[in-house]
Amino acid sequence: MNTGDPFLADAIREAFHYQNRFAGSTMVFKIDFPVTEDPAFPLLMRDLALLAKTGFRIVIVPGAKEWIDAVLREYGIVSSYVGAKRLTTAAALPFVEMAAFHVATRFITGLSADRVDAVIGNFIRARGLGVLQGIDMEHTGRVDKVFAESITRILQFGMVPILPCIGWSPAGRPYNVSSDEIALEVSAALGAIKLFILSVHEGIQSTRYRIPEPALAGTDGRVLRLTPQEAAAVLALAGGSAETDQAGADKPLADLRLALRASRAGVERAHLIDVRQGGAVLRELFSNLGAGVMVYADEYESIRPLKRPDIPDVLRLMEPLMRRGALLRRDSADIQEKKDDYAVFVIDGSVHACAALHDWGEGQGEIAALATDPAFADLGLGRRMVRYCIEQGIQRGLRRVFVLTTQTHDWFEALGFTERPVESLPERKRNAYDRNRKSKVFALELPDMRRTDS
């Protein structure tokens, strides 16, 4: 009998989960200029148009730095920086405005192809930076106010606001304002649930940057998600500040710094995405694994005790292993009976791994019922569940944890477990041991916390 593709079914469930959770919410997309020149740009515009058509409130903040640089070079105007801020002279300002609005119209063109209306507007009130480090910044400004009500009205009509890197003073004086700052201030003013930072670089890779434990990274080196504390640690380990930036600085770190600032400003989730991956925005939005790096301020993932509604998901994870004999057969009644022994690994409300720690007396606990979602195999969830059980054993004062295994003894050896005779098991477990199954016993000695603390 054809049972279908379980991975496809799980993907569809995830998509419906996120559609239900985020539909109608506001999301800000800060999009670097090189994205507009990449072959993936038309597909990105199609995906953003799809989101706008299906009830998501989309705001676009185009980056224009590289295009402004090119226009100023073409007209022979010298552009310099004071720290991270472009010095915008009176001579440069008309060309900065021209470049900024030219980039914004690229997005209108892209959305128009899918019949989504967009508006470029004067939604940012700005004021001049004044004098920095003894230098008059002239027409370089900062955000003074976001006209959130105007943006909201446009969103209510199903249109997409586009905010170029220009703001105006109450007297109508134009200023060049950082698109990063606009994206940050607009996200906060609108109460955006997400800020997407889209680029054409690989982002934060564990092969390039020092990543603190226990940040989650895949075997391909992509860091999947970071707490604000972990993001700050990455910046510190790279020798960068969480608060400042320099022109021409490491771009992935600059984007991570913006994501961290957004998190601290109350944006629940900030996403760093390389758009060169096909459908990256949709995969990041509608799947647990995503396609980029997420800095999250809300409770996104955790290992927690099992709850009754989790039991069907736990059985779903365990079924393939039970079918091939790697796990003992259990049903919902068996799990319910020992519910307090179980823990689950949850990502955004979905269970993707489980394990149990059974106390058999004599200071020994058994790690059992270990199962993980195959779609998340490269995230090391099995190791994380084992580490969690070990930590629980230490907290409970156990002197040893053990496993019974028929097929995974090499994996447990790699985690520090060593083979033990059946006779080393506590009496109650020896009496329950199935000698026909011939499971091997592997154990790990636990530290005595009383001795460690003294």
C-alpha positions in Angstrom: 0.0 0.0 0.0 1.3 3.4 -0.9 1.4 5.5 2.3 2.6 8.6 0.6 5.6 10.8 1.4 5.6 11.6 5.2 8.2 14.4 4.7 5.9 16.1 2.2 3.0 15.8 4.7 5.1 17.3 7.5 6.1 20.2 5.2 2.4 20.9 4.4 1.5 20.8 8.1 4.3 23.2 8.9 3.2 25.6 6.1 -0.4 25.6 7.4 0.9 26.2 11.0 2.9 29.3 10.0 0.2 30.5 7.6 -2.3 30.4 10.5 0.1 32.0 13.0 1.4 34.9 10.9 -1.3 35.8 8.4 -2.3 39.4 8.8 0.9 40.3 10.7 3.3 43.0 9.5 6.7 42.0 8.2 9.5 44.4 7.1 11.9 43.4 4.4 15.2 45.3 4.3 16.7 44.3 0.9 20.3 45.0 -0.1 20.8 46.6 -3.5 22.9 43.7 -4.9 19.7 41.5 -4.6 18.0 43.6 -7.3 20.8 42.6 -9.8 20.8 38.9 -8.9 19.0 36.4 -11.1 16.9 35.4 -8.1 15.3 38.9 -7.8 12.3 38.2 -10.1 11.5 35.0 -8.1 11.8 37.0 -4.8 9.4 39.6 -6.1 7.0 36.8 -7.0 7.2 35.4 -3.5 6.7 38.8 -1.8 3.7 39.4 -4.1 2.3 36.0 -3.1 2.6 36.9 0.6 0.9 40.2 0.0 -2.0 38.5 -1.8 -2.5 35.9 0.9 -2.9 38.4 3.8 0.6 39.2 5.0 1.4 42.9 5.4 4.6 43.6 3.6 6.8 46.6 4.0 10.0 47.0 1.8 13.0 49.1 2.7 15.5 49.0 -0.2 19.2 49.4 0.4 20.8 51.6 -2.1 24.4 52.0 -0.9 26.1 50.3 -3.9 24.0 52.1 -6.5 24.5 55.4 -4.8 28.3 54.7 -4.9 28.1 53.9 -8.6 26.1 57.0 -9.5 28.4 59.3 -7.5 31.4 57.8 -9.2 29.8 58.3 -12.6 29.3 62.0 -12.0 32.7 62.5 -10.4 31.4 63.3 -6.9 33.6 62.1 -4.0 31.8 60.1 -1.4 33.4 59.7 2.1 32.3 58.2 5.4 32.5 59.3 9.0 32.4 56.0 10.8 29.5 54.1 9.3 27.7 57.2 8.0 28.0 58.5 4.5 28.8 62.2 4.4 26.1 63.6 2.0 27.1 67.0 0.7 24.8 69.5 -1.0 26.5 68.5 -4.3 25.9 64.8 -3.7 22.3 65.0 -2.5 20.5 65.3 -5.9 22.3 62.2 -7.1 21.7 60.3 -3.8 17.9 61.1 -4.2 18.0 60.0 -7.8 19.7 56.7 -7.0 17.5 56.0 -4.0 14.2 56.4 -5.9 15.6 54.5 -8.9 16.2 51.5 -6.7 12.7 51.8 -5.1 11.1 51.8 -8.6 12.8 48.4 -9.2 10.6 47.0 -6.5 7.4 48.6 -7.9 8.3 47.1 -11.3 8.8 43.6 -9.8 5.6 43.7 -7.8 3.6 45.1 -10.8 4.5 42.0 -12.7 2.3 40.1 -10.2 -0.4 42.8 -10.1 0.4 43.9 -6.5 0.1 47.6 -5.9 2.9 49.5 -4.2 3.5 53.0 -3.0 6.7 55.0 -2.6 6.0 57.6 0.0 7.4 60.2 2.4 6.8 58.1 5.5 10.0 59.1 7.3 10.5 62.5 9.1 14.3 63.1 9.5 16.6 65.5 11.2 20.2 66.2 10.4 23.1 64.4 12.2 24.8 67.8 12.6 28.5 67.7 13.4 30.2 64.3 14.0 33.9 64.1 15.0 34.3 67.7 14.0 32.8 67.2 10.5 29.5 68.7 9.3 27.4 65.8 8.0 25.3 68.3 5.9 22.5 66.3 4.3 23.0 63.0 6.2 20.2 62.5 8.7 18.6 60.1 11.2 15.0 59.0 11.7 13.0 61.5 13.7 9.6 60.0 13.3 7.9 57.2 11.4 4.4 58.0 10.1 3.1 54.7 11.2 -0.6 55.6 10.7 0.0 56.4 7.0 1.9 53.2 6.4 -0.9 51.2 8.2 -3.6 52.7 6.1 -1.7 51.7 2.9 -1.3 48.2 4.3 -5.0 47.9 5.1 -5.7 48.5 1.4 -3.5 45.5 0.5 -0.7 47.7 -0.9 3.0 47.4 -0.3 4.7 50.6 1.1 8.3 51.1 -0.2 10.6 53.3 1.9 13.7 54.7 0.1 16.6 55.9 2.1 15.5 59.5 2.2 13.7 61.4 4.9 12.4 64.9 5.2 12.5 67.5 7.9 9.2 69.3 8.9 10.4 72.2 6.6 10.8 69.8 3.7 14.6 69.5 3.8 15.7 66.1 2.5 18.2 63.9 4.2 20.0 60.7 3.3 19.1 58.2 6.0 20.6 54.7 6.5 18.2 52.0 5.2 19.2 49.9 8.2 18.0 52.6 10.6 14.8 53.0 8.6 14.1 49.3 8.7 14.8 49.1 12.4 12.6 52.2 13.3 9.8 51.1 11.0 9.8 47.6 12.4 9.5 49.0 15.9 6.9 51.6 15.1 4.6 49.1 13.3 5.0 46.4 15.8 6.4 44.1 13.1 6.6 40.5 14.1 9.5 39.9 11.7 12.3 41.8 10.1 13.9 40.1 7.1 17.4 41.2 6.1 18.0 39.9 2.5 21.4 39.8 0.9 23.5 37.8 -1.5 26.1 36.5 1.0 26.1 33.3 2.9 25.5 34.8 6.3 26.7 33.5 9.6 28.5 30.2 9.0 30.1 28.1 11.8 33.0 27.5 9.4 33.8 31.2 9.3 32.8 32.6 12.7 33.2 31.3 16.3 29.8 30.2 17.4 29.0 29.9 21.1 27.4 26.8 22.6 24.6 25.8 22.4 23.7 27.8 19.3 22.1 25.5 16.7 24.0 24.9 13.5 23.6 22.3 10.7 26.3 20.0 9.4 26.6 22.3 6.3 27.9 25.1 8.6 24.8 27.2 8.5 23.8 28.7 11.8 20.1 28.2 12.0 19.1 30.4 14.9 20.6 32.5 17.7 19.3 34.1 20.8 20.1 37.7 21.3 22.7 36.7 23.9 24.3 34.3 21.4 24.2 36.9 18.6 26.0 39.3 20.9 28.6 36.6 21.7 29.2 36.0 18.0 29.9 39.7 17.5 32.2 39.8 20.5 34.1 36.7 19.5 34.6 38.3 16.0 36.0 41.4 17.6 33.1 43.5 16.7 30.8 45.7 18.8 27.1 45.0 19.1 26.4 48.7 18.9 28.7 50.1 16.2 29.6 49.5 12.6 32.2 50.7 10.1 31.7 51.4 6.4 32.9 48.4 4.5 32.9 46.2 7.5 32.2 42.4 7.4 28.7 42.3 5.9 27.3 39.2 7.6 28.4 40.7 11.0 26.8 44.1 10.1 23.5 42.3 9.2 23.7 40.3 12.4 24.2 43.5 14.3 21.1 44.9 12.8 19.2 41.8 13.7 20.4 42.0 17.3 19.3 45.7 17.5 15.9 44.7 16.1 15.5 42.0 18.7 16.4 44.4 21.5 13.9 46.9 20.0 11.1 44.3 20.5 10.9 42.6 17.1 10.2 38.9 17.9 12.3 37.5 15.0 14.9 38.8 12.7 16.0 36.7 9.7 19.2 36.9 7.7 18.6 35.3 4.3 20.7 34.7 1.2 18.2 35.1 -1.6 20.3 33.1 -4.0 18.7 30.0 -2.5 15.5 29.4 -4.4 12.4 30.3 -2.5 14.5 31.2 0.6 12.0 33.6 2.0 9.1 31.1 1.8 11.2 28.3 3.3 12.3 30.6 6.1 8.8 31.7 6.8 6.9 28.4 6.4 9.3 25.7 7.8 11.0 25.0 11.0 14.4 24.4 9.4 14.2 27.6 7.4 16.8 28.8 4.9 18.7 31.5 6.9 19.7 32.6 10.3 17.1 33.7 12.8 17.7 35.9 15.8 14.7 35.3 18.0 13.5 37.1 21.1 10.5 34.9 21.7 10.5 31.3 23.0 11.2 29.5 19.8 12.6 26.2 20.8 13.1 24.2 24.0 13.5 20.8 25.5 10.6 20.4 28.0 8.7 17.7 29.8 6.2 15.8 27.7 2.5 16.9 27.8 -0.4 14.6 27.0 -1.1 16.3 23.6 2.5 15.5 22.6 1.9 11.7 22.7 0.7 11.3 19.1 3.8 13.2 17.9 6.1 11.1 20.0 4.6 7.9 18.6 4.9 9.3 15.1 8.7 9.8 15.7 9.1 6.4 17.3 7.1 4.3 14.8 9.8 3.9 12.1 12.3 2.9 14.8 9.9 0.5 16.4 9.0 -1.0 13.0 12.6 -1.9 12.3 13.3 -3.1 15.8 15.6 -0.3 17.0 13.1 0.6 19.7 10.8 -1.5 21.8 7.1 -1.4 20.8 5.2 1.2 22.9 1.7 2.5 22.7 0.0 5.7 24.0 -0.9 3.9 27.3 2.7 2.9 27.9 3.9 6.5 27.3 1.1 7.9 29.5 2.0 5.6 32.3 5.5 7.0 32.4 4.8 10.4 31.1 6.9 12.2 33.7 10.0 10.4 32.5 9.7 11.8 29.0 11.0 15.0 27.5 10.5 16.4 24.0 12.4 18.8 21.8 10.0 21.5 20.5 10.6 23.9 17.7 7.8 26.5 17.4 5.3 24.3 19.0 6.1 21.2 16.9 7.8 18.1 18.5 10.9 16.9 16.6 12.7 14.7 19.1 11.9 12.7 22.3 13.7 10.7 25.0 12.9 9.3 28.4 15.0 8.8 31.6 13.7 5.9 33.7 15.0 5.7 37.3 15.6 2.0 38.1 17.0 2.6 41.6 20.5 1.9 42.9 21.5 5.3 41.5 21.1 4.2 37.9 18.8 5.7 35.2 18.0 4.4 31.7 18.0 6.7 28.7 15.2 5.2 26.5 12.7 5.9 23.7 15.2 8.2 21.9 13.8 9.3 18.5 14.3 12.3 16.2 12.7 13.7 13.2 14.7 12.5 10.1 14.1 15.9 8.4 16.2 17.5 11.2 18.9 14.9 11.2 21.8 17.4 10.7 20.9 19.4 13.8 22.2 16.9 16.3 18.9 16.7 18.1 19.7 13.1 19.3 22.8 14.3 21.0 21.0 17.2 22.5 18.3 14.9 24.0 21.0 12.6 25.4 22.8 15.6 26.9 19.5 16.7 28.4 18.9 13.3 30.0 22.5 13.3 31.4 21.9 16.7 32.9 18.6 15.5 34.4 20.4 12.4 35.8 23.1 14.6 37.4 20.4 16.9 39.0 18.6 13.8 40.4 21.8 12.5 42.0 22.2 9.5 39.8 25.7 8.0 39.6 25.2 6.3 36.2 23.0 6.4 33.1 22.8 3.5 30.7 21.2 2.5 27.4 20.1 -0.8 25.9 20.8 -0.8 22.2 20.8 -3.3 19.4 21.9 -1.0 16.5 23.4 2.2 17.8 26.2 1.2 20.1 28.8 3.0 17.9 26.9 6.3 18.2 26.7 6.0 22.0 30.4 5.1 22.2 31.1 8.4 20.4 29.2 10.2 23.2 31.4 8.6 25.9 29.4 5.6 26.8 31.3 2.3 27.4 30.0 -1.3 27.2 29.0 -2.9 30.5 27.8 -6.5 31.3 24.2 -7.1 31.8 25.0 -7.9 35.5 25.9 -4.2 36.0 22.2 -3.3 35.6 20.2 -2.6 38.7 18.2 -5.6 39.9 14.8 -4.4 38.8 16.1 -3.8 35.3 18.0 -7.1 35.2 14.7 -8.9 36.0 13.0 -7.1 33.2 15.8 -7.5 30.6 14.8 -9.4 27.5 17.6 -11.9 26.8 16.1 -12.9 23.5 16.5 -9.4 22.2 20.2 -9.5 23.2 20.5 -5.7 23.6 24.0 -4.4 24.5 24.4 -2.3 27.6 26.3 0.9 27.4 26.8 3.2 30.4 28.2 6.6 31.4 29.4 7.4 34.8 28.0 10.8 36.1 29.9 13.3 38.3 29.0 13.5 42.0 27.7 17.0 42.2 28.0 17.0 46.0 31.7 16.4 45.7 32.0 19.0 42.9 30.2 21.7 44.8 32.3 21.3 48.0 
